[in-house]
Amino acid sequence: MKKSFCLHIILPLLLLSGAGCKSLTGGGTPDWVKNPKSVYPENEYLVAVGEGDTRRAAENAAAANLARIFEVHIESDERLLDQTRETLQNFERTTDFTSDINILSSQTLFNIQHAEAWRDPRQRVHAVAYLDRRETATIYRDKIDAQTARIHFLVAQSEQTSDLLKKYASLRAAVRHIAENKILLRQLKVIHPPSIPGSTPGYTENKIRKTLAETAKQIRVEIKITGDGAHRMDTVLEELITRYGFVIGTPAFLKITGSIDVTDTGQRTTDLVFVRYTLALQVRETDGTVLVSVNEKGREGHVSLSEARIRSYRTLENIIRPKGTQRLDAFFDSLIDPNPR
């Protein structure tokens, strides 16, 4: 499956504040407009030109054109293998996953600089955007080193704790930083290929991912929801939980308990019947400690009571997926020591 990524651009403030140092008018067409590589040699710079109605628009267009050199789409091969096994003692469902955990929703391109702009006879502004290869490579190497140090710290933290949830959280964060490092390395390969051999991280990605998957499978989750006779929410919650690599089954390490209530409000209009829905979900440890809660209420209307109920369940599904994920992510992030020692 293909995932789209937006590319953020970090611009040096000094260069932006001094961007007016070059005249917008006068003389013929600058060489950098016709052939930017003649002014910014390819072995020293990555360069692109853009145009717009204003200088800011032209600089943005130039930066966007420069960004197109870099990969802005990442294909994630997500293979999900559902396996079900039932015995007299317990039931379990597990999902083997190979995709990145919380892979970044965006990439950041660092150190884009603007130095020149020119207004043509049509009053269209042309601007140049460039990256100094060596200078930018130094920035990237520092960032890769920082990410690598963080990954080593998180893996060590996972090895030192006996708390299964903290172990999982640390490894999960390490995998996220690995994904960030891969993006930086991919960009560095375009910016300054000679820097790649000296920037290769000193960790084994597959080993960390395997340890994460093995840890996740130790976390069994039992789901008990009342008020949902068709078990619609069970399916949604199973999908959400198995995306974390956890196992649905017993004996449970975590329990998801909750209730759903959809009732006729008695309200009617010419065309609509209304129902009121309430949702209360909790993720608990076996000792009863609440880790995550999701509570929602509202109402839905449709042409019939049955259709209004169906719509309310659909609304609840759309609430559980993002909010459940957001709050579980926040919980696991809260377990991580923010300060490497």
C-alpha positions as CSV (number, residue, x, y, z in Angstrom):
1,M,0.0,0.0,0.0
2,K,1.2,3.5,-0.7
3,K,1.3,6.3,1.8
4,S,1.6,9.9,1.0
5,F,3.9,12.2,2.9
6,C,4.1,16.0,3.0
7,L,7.6,17.5,3.0
8,H,8.2,20.3,5.5
9,I,11.0,22.7,4.8
10,I,13.2,24.3,7.3
11,L,14.6,27.7,6.2
12,P,17.4,29.5,7.9
13,L,16.0,32.7,9.4
14,L,19.1,34.8,8.6
15,L,18.8,34.0,5.0
16,L,15.1,34.8,5.0
17,S,15.6,38.1,6.7
18,G,18.3,39.0,4.3
19,A,16.5,37.8,1.2
20,G,16.1,41.3,-0.2
21,C,19.8,41.7,-0.8
22,K,19.5,40.9,-4.5
23,S,17.7,43.3,-6.9
24,L,14.5,42.0,-8.4
25,T,14.9,44.1,-11.6
26,G,17.5,45.3,-14.0
27,G,19.6,43.7,-16.7
28,G,18.6,40.6,-18.7
29,T,17.5,37.2,-17.6
30,P,20.0,35.9,-14.9
31,D,22.0,32.8,-15.8
32,W,20.5,31.0,-12.8
33,V,17.0,31.4,-14.3
34,K,18.0,29.8,-17.6
35,N,20.4,27.2,-16.2
36,P,20.6,27.2,-12.4
37,K,23.4,24.5,-12.4
38,S,25.7,26.9,-14.3
39,V,25.7,29.2,-11.3
40,Y,25.3,26.5,-8.6
41,P,27.5,23.6,-9.6
42,E,25.9,20.2,-9.2
43,N,28.8,18.8,-7.3
44,E,28.4,21.5,-4.6
45,Y,24.7,22.3,-4.6
46,L,21.2,20.9,-5.1
47,V,19.3,23.7,-6.8
48,A,15.8,24.5,-8.2
49,V,14.0,27.6,-9.5
50,G,10.4,28.6,-9.0
51,E,8.2,31.5,-10.0
52,G,5.1,33.3,-8.6
53,D,3.3,36.6,-8.3
54,T,5.4,37.6,-5.3
55,R,8.9,36.9,-4.0
56,R,7.5,34.7,-1.2
57,A,5.4,32.7,-3.7
58,A,8.4,32.3,-6.0
59,E,10.6,31.1,-3.1
60,N,7.9,28.7,-2.0
61,A,7.7,27.3,-5.5
62,A,11.5,27.0,-5.7
63,A,11.6,25.1,-2.4
64,A,8.8,22.8,-3.6
65,N,10.6,22.1,-6.9
66,L,13.8,21.3,-4.8
67,A,11.8,19.0,-2.6
68,R,10.6,17.0,-5.6
69,I,14.1,15.7,-6.0
70,F,13.6,13.8,-2.8
71,E,11.3,10.9,-2.3
72,V,8.0,12.1,-0.8
73,H,6.1,8.9,-1.0
74,I,7.0,5.9,1.1
75,E,5.6,2.5,0.2
76,S,5.0,0.4,3.3
77,D,4.6,-3.3,2.7
78,E,2.1,-4.2,5.3
79,R,1.5,-7.9,5.4
80,L,-1.0,-8.9,8.0
81,L,-1.2,-12.6,8.7
82,D,-4.2,-13.5,10.9
83,Q,-3.8,-16.7,12.8
84,T,-6.4,-18.2,15.1
85,R,-5.9,-21.0,17.5
86,E,-8.5,-22.4,20.0
87,T,-8.0,-24.9,22.8
88,L,-10.1,-26.0,25.8
89,Q,-8.1,-23.6,28.0
90,N,-8.0,-20.4,26.0
91,F,-8.6,-18.7,22.7
92,E,-6.3,-16.4,21.0
93,R,-6.1,-14.3,17.8
94,T,-2.8,-12.7,16.8
95,T,-1.5,-10.6,14.0
96,D,2.0,-10.7,12.6
97,F,3.0,-7.3,11.3
98,T,5.9,-6.0,9.3
99,S,5.0,-2.4,8.9
100,D,6.6,0.5,10.7
101,I,5.1,1.4,14.1
102,N,3.6,4.9,13.8
103,I,5.7,5.8,10.8
104,L,6.1,9.5,10.3
105,S,3.2,11.3,8.7
106,S,5.7,13.8,7.2
107,Q,9.3,14.3,6.3
108,T,11.4,17.4,7.0
109,L,13.9,18.8,4.5
110,F,16.6,20.8,6.3
111,N,18.7,23.8,5.4
112,I,17.0,25.1,2.2
113,Q,18.4,28.5,1.4
114,H,17.2,31.4,-0.8
115,A,19.7,34.0,-2.2
116,E,18.4,35.5,-5.4
117,A,15.2,36.7,-7.1
118,W,14.4,38.4,-10.4
119,R,11.2,40.0,-11.8
120,D,10.7,39.3,-15.5
121,P,9.0,41.8,-18.0
122,R,5.6,40.1,-17.3
123,Q,6.1,41.0,-13.6
124,R,6.4,37.4,-12.6
125,V,9.0,36.8,-9.9
126,H,11.6,34.1,-10.2
127,A,13.6,32.8,-7.2
128,V,16.2,30.2,-6.5
129,A,16.4,27.6,-3.7
130,Y,19.4,25.6,-3.0
131,L,21.2,23.2,-0.6
132,D,24.9,23.4,0.1
133,R,25.7,19.7,-0.1
134,R,28.6,19.6,2.4
135,E,27.1,22.0,4.9
136,T,23.7,20.3,4.8
137,A,25.4,16.8,5.1
138,T,27.0,17.9,8.4
139,I,23.5,18.8,9.7
140,Y,22.1,15.5,8.7
141,R,25.0,13.5,10.2
142,D,24.5,15.2,13.5
143,K,20.7,14.4,13.4
144,I,21.4,10.8,12.5
145,D,23.9,10.5,15.3
146,A,21.4,11.9,17.8
147,Q,18.7,9.5,16.5
148,T,21.1,6.6,16.7
149,A,22.0,7.4,20.3
150,R,18.3,7.6,21.2
151,I,17.7,4.2,19.7
152,H,20.5,2.6,21.6
153,F,19.2,4.2,24.8
154,L,15.7,2.9,24.2
155,V,16.8,-0.6,23.5
156,A,19.0,-0.6,26.6
157,Q,16.0,0.7,28.6
158,S,13.8,-2.2,27.3
159,E,16.4,-4.7,28.4
160,Q,16.7,-3.3,31.9
161,T,13.0,-3.2,32.8
162,S,10.9,-6.1,34.0
163,D,7.7,-4.2,33.2
164,L,6.2,-5.7,30.0
165,L,4.4,-2.6,29.0
166,K,7.5,-0.4,29.5
167,K,9.5,-2.8,27.6
168,Y,7.0,-2.7,24.7
169,A,6.8,1.1,24.9
170,S,10.6,1.5,24.7
171,L,11.0,-0.9,21.7
172,R,8.1,0.7,19.9
173,A,9.7,4.1,20.3
174,A,13.0,2.7,19.1
175,V,11.3,1.4,15.9
176,R,9.8,4.9,15.4
177,H,13.2,6.5,15.6
178,I,14.5,3.9,13.2
179,A,11.9,5.0,10.7
180,E,12.9,8.6,11.2
181,N,16.6,7.7,10.7
182,K,15.7,5.9,7.5
183,I,14.2,9.0,6.2
184,L,17.2,11.1,7.1
185,L,19.5,8.6,5.5
186,R,17.4,8.5,2.3
187,Q,17.6,12.3,2.1
188,L,21.4,12.3,2.9
189,K,22.0,9.8,0.1
190,V,20.6,12.4,-2.4
191,I,22.3,15.4,-0.7
192,H,25.8,14.0,-0.3
193,P,26.3,10.3,-1.2
194,P,29.9,10.2,0.2
195,S,28.6,10.8,3.7
196,I,26.5,7.6,3.7
197,P,29.2,5.0,4.7
198,G,30.2,7.0,7.7
199,S,26.6,7.6,8.8
200,T,25.4,4.0,8.8
201,P,23.8,3.4,12.2
202,G,25.3,0.8,14.5
203,Y,22.2,-1.1,15.3
204,T,20.4,-4.1,13.7
205,E,16.9,-3.0,12.7
206,N,15.5,-6.5,12.1
207,K,16.7,-7.6,15.6
208,I,14.9,-4.7,17.2
209,R,11.7,-5.3,15.2
210,K,11.8,-9.0,16.0
211,T,12.1,-8.2,19.7
212,L,9.3,-5.8,19.5
213,A,7.0,-8.3,17.8
214,E,7.9,-11.0,20.4
215,T,7.2,-8.6,23.3
216,A,3.9,-7.5,21.7
217,K,2.7,-11.1,21.5
218,Q,3.1,-11.5,25.2
219,I,0.4,-8.9,25.8
220,R,-2.9,-10.7,25.6
221,V,-6.0,-8.6,25.5
222,E,-9.6,-9.6,26.5
223,I,-12.5,-7.6,25.2
224,K,-15.9,-7.4,27.0
225,I,-18.4,-4.8,25.8
226,T,-22.0,-4.8,26.9
227,G,-24.9,-3.4,25.0
228,D,-23.6,-4.4,21.6
229,G,-25.5,-7.5,20.6
230,A,-24.1,-7.6,17.1
231,H,-20.5,-7.3,18.4
232,R,-19.7,-4.5,16.0
233,M,-17.4,-2.8,18.5
234,D,-15.6,-6.0,19.3
235,T,-14.5,-6.2,15.7
236,V,-13.3,-2.6,15.7
237,L,-11.4,-3.0,18.9
238,E,-9.8,-6.3,17.8
239,E,-8.6,-4.6,14.7
240,L,-7.2,-1.7,16.7
241,I,-5.4,-3.9,19.3
242,T,-3.9,-6.3,16.7
243,R,-2.4,-3.3,14.9
244,Y,-0.1,-2.9,17.9
245,G,0.9,-6.6,17.6
246,F,-1.0,-7.6,20.7
247,V,-2.8,-10.9,21.0
248,I,-6.6,-11.2,21.4
249,G,-7.2,-14.0,23.9
250,T,-7.0,-15.3,27.4
251,P,-5.5,-15.5,29.9
252,A,-5.4,-11.7,29.6
253,F,-2.7,-9.3,30.4
254,L,-4.9,-6.3,29.6
255,K,-8.7,-6.0,29.5
256,I,-10.9,-3.7,27.5
257,T,-14.2,-3.3,29.2
258,G,-17.1,-1.0,28.4
259,S,-20.7,-0.4,27.5
260,I,-22.6,1.0,24.6
261,D,-26.2,2.3,24.8
262,V,-28.3,3.4,21.8
263,T,-31.8,4.5,22.8
264,D,-34.7,6.2,21.1
265,T,-34.9,9.9,22.2
266,G,-38.6,10.1,21.3
267,Q,-37.8,13.1,19.1
268,R,-39.3,13.3,15.7
269,T,-39.4,15.6,12.8
270,T,-41.2,15.3,9.5
271,D,-38.4,13.3,8.0
272,L,-36.2,12.1,10.9
273,V,-36.1,9.8,13.9
274,F,-33.5,10.5,16.5
275,V,-31.5,8.2,18.8
276,R,-29.0,9.0,21.6
277,Y,-25.8,7.0,22.0
278,T,-23.3,6.7,24.8
279,L,-20.0,5.0,24.9
280,A,-17.7,4.2,27.8
281,L,-14.5,2.2,27.2
282,Q,-11.6,1.5,29.5
283,V,-8.3,-0.4,29.0
284,R,-7.3,-1.9,32.3
285,E,-4.6,-4.0,33.8
286,T,-5.7,-7.2,35.5
287,D,-5.5,-5.5,38.9
288,G,-8.1,-3.0,37.7
289,T,-5.7,0.0,37.1
290,V,-7.2,2.1,34.3
291,L,-4.7,2.9,31.6
292,V,-6.9,4.5,28.9
293,S,-10.5,5.7,28.8
294,V,-12.7,6.8,25.9
295,N,-16.1,8.3,26.7
296,E,-18.5,9.8,24.1
297,K,-22.1,10.7,23.8
298,G,-24.3,12.3,21.1
299,R,-27.2,11.7,18.9
300,E,-28.0,10.6,15.3
301,G,-31.0,11.0,13.1
302,H,-32.3,9.1,10.1
303,V,-35.5,8.2,8.3
304,S,-36.2,5.2,10.6
305,L,-35.3,4.1,14.0
306,S,-33.3,1.1,12.7
307,E,-31.3,3.3,10.3
308,A,-30.6,5.9,13.0
309,R,-29.3,3.1,15.2
310,I,-27.0,1.8,12.4
311,R,-25.7,5.3,11.8
312,S,-25.0,5.8,15.5
313,Y,-22.9,2.6,15.6
314,R,-21.0,3.8,12.5
315,T,-20.3,7.0,14.3
316,L,-19.1,5.1,17.4
317,E,-16.7,3.1,15.2
318,N,-15.3,6.3,13.7
319,I,-14.8,7.6,17.2
320,I,-13.1,4.5,18.6
321,R,-10.5,4.1,15.9
322,P,-8.8,7.5,16.1
323,K,-9.4,8.2,19.8
324,G,-8.4,4.8,20.9
325,T,-5.2,4.9,18.9
326,Q,-4.4,8.4,20.1
327,R,-4.8,7.6,23.7
328,L,-3.0,4.3,23.6
329,D,-0.1,6.1,21.8
330,A,-0.1,8.7,24.5
331,F,-0.1,6.1,27.2
332,F,2.9,4.2,25.8
333,D,4.8,7.5,25.1
334,S,4.3,8.4,28.8
335,L,6.1,5.2,29.9
336,I,9.4,6.2,28.1
337,D,12.2,7.9,30.0
338,P,12.8,11.2,28.1
339,N,16.4,11.7,29.2
340,P,19.1,9.3,28.0
341,R,21.7,8.8,30.7
